[in-house]
């Protein structure tokens, strides 16, 4: 066994132990045990719960979660800045047993996205722009292929080889869900974001969505760049790795988004 293999094995063991402890200790996770492939702390911090207004938003990275969270924060009062909004609401791990029992009456929603454009968006935003999430992928891909910036196909090969769960910006969306999929009251689509924001705003606050501001990072225009970056091999890898996302959310693996 190599040192790298030992390190991965050790981390996996720690991850299993942490999930086991949290699933026992926290009222929310006792009811809804998390067994996905991400670190539970990464999943827990990306859920916005408002007990006063009785909603749970399971925010998934690369699915306009900065925009949705900021809109929610602005509607309930207070700063709608990206940083403030993401820390304004409570998380599953902080709920009492009584609050967990009350979740049945909450409006629970999530925004999902076509895995083809989501994976490409993660590559364009994190890898091409060399953000902090790119450190490990760039090191490993650079060592394997001898390149400073991998092509999208090489990034997909890295995902298939070792990196699918290295970061939740490109991990399967189903692994970011804290509730069974059937228990969400509304599953919105990133591709219809304006309509979804209007629906959520009217459902929660009784008013139409009317916020011209843009939150979060600039658009990667992934939907416009699919043909430029997707090779047959890259498409095959993404279709296989994200099969559960395609099936669960009803996206077509044959589509050319």
C-alpha positions as CSV (number, residue, x, y, z in Angstrom):
1,X,0.0,0.0,0.0
2,X,1.3,3.4,-1.0
3,X,1.3,6.4,1.3
4,X,-1.4,8.0,-0.8
5,X,-3.6,4.9,-0.6
6,X,-3.0,4.8,3.2
7,X,-4.0,8.5,3.5
8,X,-7.2,7.9,1.5
9,X,-8.0,4.9,3.6
10,X,-7.5,6.8,6.8
11,X,-9.7,9.7,5.6
12,X,-12.4,7.3,4.6
13,X,-12.3,5.7,8.0
14,X,-12.5,9.1,9.7
15,X,-15.4,10.1,7.5
16,X,-17.3,6.9,8.4
17,X,-16.7,7.5,12.1
18,X,-17.8,11.2,11.9
19,X,-21.0,10.3,10.0
20,X,-21.8,7.5,12.5
21,X,-21.3,9.9,15.4
22,X,-23.4,12.7,13.9
23,X,-26.1,10.3,12.8
24,X,-26.5,9.3,16.5
25,X,-25.9,12.6,18.3
26,X,-27.9,15.1,16.2
27,X,-31.7,14.9,16.3
28,X,-32.0,15.8,12.6
29,X,-29.5,13.1,11.4
30,X,-31.0,10.5,13.7
31,X,-34.2,10.9,11.7
32,X,-32.5,11.5,8.4
33,X,-29.1,9.7,8.5
34,X,-26.6,11.0,6.0
35,X,-24.8,8.3,4.1
36,X,-23.7,10.2,1.0
37,X,-20.2,10.5,-0.4
38,X,-19.4,14.0,0.9
39,X,-18.2,15.0,4.3
40,X,-21.2,15.6,6.4
41,X,-20.0,19.0,7.6
42,X,-19.9,20.2,3.9
43,X,-23.5,19.1,3.4
44,X,-24.8,20.4,6.7
45,X,-23.4,23.9,6.2
46,X,-25.3,24.1,2.8
47,X,-28.8,23.9,4.2
48,X,-30.7,27.1,5.1
49,X,-33.5,26.6,7.6
50,X,-35.8,29.3,9.0
51,X,-37.9,28.0,11.9
52,X,-39.8,31.3,12.1
53,X,-41.0,31.2,8.5
54,X,-40.9,27.4,8.3
55,X,-38.8,26.7,5.3
56,X,-35.8,24.5,4.5
57,X,-33.7,25.2,1.4
58,X,-31.2,22.5,0.5
59,X,-28.7,24.6,-1.4
60,X,-26.5,22.8,-3.9
61,X,-23.3,24.5,-5.3
62,X,-23.3,25.6,-8.9
63,X,-27.1,25.7,-8.9
64,X,-27.5,29.5,-8.2
65,X,-27.4,28.8,-4.5
66,X,-25.8,32.2,-3.8
67,X,-28.6,34.0,-5.6
68,X,-31.4,32.0,-4.0
69,X,-29.9,32.3,-0.5
70,X,-29.4,36.1,-0.9
71,X,-33.0,36.5,-2.1
72,X,-34.3,34.6,0.9
73,X,-32.1,36.7,3.3
74,X,-33.3,39.9,1.7
75,X,-36.9,38.9,2.0
76,X,-36.7,38.1,5.7
77,X,-34.7,41.3,6.4
78,X,-31.0,42.0,6.8
79,X,-28.0,42.0,4.5
80,X,-28.5,40.1,1.3
81,X,-24.7,40.0,0.6
82,X,-23.5,36.5,-0.4
83,X,-21.4,36.0,2.7
84,X,-24.0,37.3,5.2
85,X,-26.8,35.4,3.6
86,X,-25.1,32.0,3.7
87,X,-24.6,32.3,7.5
88,X,-28.0,33.9,8.3
89,X,-30.0,30.7,8.7
90,X,-29.7,27.7,10.9
91,X,-28.5,24.3,9.9
92,X,-29.8,20.7,10.4
93,X,-27.2,19.9,13.0
94,X,-28.4,22.8,15.2
95,X,-32.1,21.8,15.3
96,X,-33.6,20.5,18.5
97,X,-35.7,17.4,18.5
98,X,-38.9,19.5,18.7
99,X,-37.7,21.5,15.7
100,X,-37.0,18.4,13.8
101,X,-40.5,17.1,14.6
102,X,-41.9,20.3,13.2
103,X,-40.2,19.9,9.8
104,X,-43.2,18.0,8.4
105,X,-45.0,21.3,8.1
106,X,-42.1,23.2,6.6
107,X,-41.8,24.1,2.9
108,X,-38.8,22.1,1.8
109,X,-37.2,22.9,-1.6
110,X,-34.1,22.4,-3.7
111,X,-32.9,23.7,-7.1
112,X,-31.3,21.1,-9.3
113,X,-29.4,21.4,-12.6
114,X,-28.5,19.4,-15.7
115,X,-25.3,17.4,-14.8
116,X,-23.7,18.2,-18.1
117,X,-23.8,22.0,-17.7
118,X,-23.2,21.8,-13.9
119,X,-20.0,19.8,-14.3
120,X,-18.8,22.1,-17.0
121,X,-19.6,25.1,-15.0
122,X,-17.6,23.7,-12.0
123,X,-14.6,23.2,-14.4
124,X,-14.8,26.7,-15.9
125,X,-15.3,28.4,-12.5
126,X,-13.0,26.5,-10.2
127,X,-10.4,24.8,-12.5
128,X,-9.9,27.3,-15.3
129,X,-10.0,30.3,-12.9
130,X,-7.6,28.3,-10.5
131,X,-9.7,28.9,-7.4
132,X,-8.8,27.2,-4.1
133,X,-10.9,24.2,-5.0
134,X,-8.5,23.6,-7.9
135,X,-5.4,22.9,-5.9
136,X,-5.6,19.1,-5.7
137,X,-7.1,18.6,-9.2
138,X,-4.4,20.8,-10.8
139,X,-1.6,18.9,-8.9
140,X,-2.9,15.4,-9.8
141,X,-3.9,16.2,-13.4
142,X,-0.6,18.1,-13.9
143,X,1.4,15.1,-12.7
144,X,-0.5,12.7,-14.9
145,X,-0.8,14.7,-18.1
146,X,2.0,17.2,-17.7
147,X,-0.2,20.3,-18.1
148,X,-0.8,23.4,-16.1
149,X,-4.5,23.7,-17.0
150,X,-6.3,20.5,-17.9
151,X,-8.8,20.2,-20.7
152,X,-12.3,19.5,-19.7
153,X,-11.9,15.9,-20.9
154,X,-8.9,15.6,-18.6
155,X,-10.8,17.0,-15.7
156,X,-13.6,14.5,-16.3
157,X,-11.0,11.7,-16.3
158,X,-9.7,13.0,-13.0
159,X,-13.3,12.8,-11.7
160,X,-13.6,9.2,-12.8
161,X,-10.2,8.3,-11.5
162,X,-10.2,9.8,-8.0
163,X,-11.8,13.3,-7.7
164,X,-15.6,12.9,-7.9
165,X,-16.1,13.7,-4.2
166,X,-13.1,16.0,-3.7
167,X,-15.4,19.0,-3.7
168,X,-19.1,19.5,-3.6
169,X,-19.1,21.9,-6.5
170,X,-18.8,18.9,-8.8
171,X,-19.9,16.0,-6.6
172,X,-23.2,14.4,-7.5
173,X,-26.2,16.5,-6.5
174,X,-28.0,13.5,-4.9
175,X,-25.1,13.4,-2.4
176,X,-25.8,16.9,-1.3
177,X,-29.4,16.2,-0.3
178,X,-30.1,16.0,3.5
179,X,-33.7,14.6,3.0
180,X,-35.0,11.7,0.9
181,X,-35.8,13.2,-2.5
182,X,-39.5,12.4,-2.2
183,X,-39.8,14.6,0.9
184,X,-39.0,17.8,-0.9
185,X,-42.2,19.9,-1.5
186,X,-40.6,21.6,-4.6
187,X,-37.8,20.6,-6.8
188,X,-36.9,23.6,-9.0
189,X,-34.7,23.7,-12.0
190,X,-31.7,26.0,-12.5
191,X,-32.6,26.3,-16.2
192,X,-35.8,28.1,-15.2
193,X,-34.4,30.2,-12.4
194,X,-36.5,33.3,-12.8
195,X,-39.7,31.2,-12.7
196,X,-38.4,29.3,-9.7
197,X,-37.5,32.4,-7.7
198,X,-40.9,33.9,-8.4
199,X,-42.7,30.7,-7.2
200,X,-40.6,30.4,-4.0
201,X,-41.0,34.1,-3.2
202,X,-44.8,34.0,-3.6
203,X,-45.0,30.7,-1.7
204,X,-43.0,31.9,1.3
205,X,-43.6,35.6,1.4
206,X,-46.7,36.3,-0.6
207,X,-45.0,38.6,-3.1
208,X,-43.6,38.2,-6.6
209,X,-39.8,38.1,-7.0
210,X,-38.6,41.5,-8.0
211,X,-34.9,41.8,-7.4
212,X,-32.7,43.0,-10.3
213,X,-29.4,42.5,-8.4
214,X,-27.1,39.7,-9.3
215,X,-25.5,37.6,-6.5
216,X,-22.7,35.2,-6.5
217,X,-19.9,34.7,-9.1
218,X,-20.3,35.7,-12.7
219,X,-22.0,33.3,-15.0
220,X,-19.7,30.7,-16.6
221,X,-22.1,30.5,-19.6
222,X,-21.7,26.8,-19.5
223,X,-24.9,26.1,-21.5
224,X,-23.4,28.1,-24.4
225,X,-20.1,26.3,-24.2
226,X,-21.1,22.6,-24.1
227,X,-20.2,21.9,-27.7
228,X,-16.8,23.6,-27.3
229,X,-15.7,21.5,-24.3
230,X,-17.6,18.2,-24.5
231,X,-15.9,15.4,-26.4
232,X,-17.6,12.0,-26.8
233,X,-15.3,10.7,-24.0
234,X,-16.2,13.5,-21.6
235,X,-19.9,13.1,-22.3
236,X,-19.6,9.3,-21.6
237,X,-17.8,9.9,-18.3
238,X,-20.3,12.5,-17.1
239,X,-23.3,10.3,-18.1
240,X,-21.8,7.4,-16.1
241,X,-20.6,9.3,-13.0
242,X,-23.8,11.3,-12.6
243,X,-26.2,8.6,-13.6
244,X,-28.2,8.9,-10.3
245,X,-28.5,12.7,-10.9
246,X,-29.9,12.2,-14.4
247,X,-32.3,9.5,-13.2
248,X,-33.4,11.2,-10.0
249,X,-34.0,14.7,-11.5
250,X,-35.3,13.6,-14.9
251,X,-32.5,15.0,-17.1
252,X,-31.8,13.3,-20.4
253,X,-28.3,11.7,-20.9
254,X,-28.8,12.1,-24.6
255,X,-29.6,15.8,-24.6
256,X,-27.2,18.4,-26.0
257,X,-28.0,21.1,-23.4
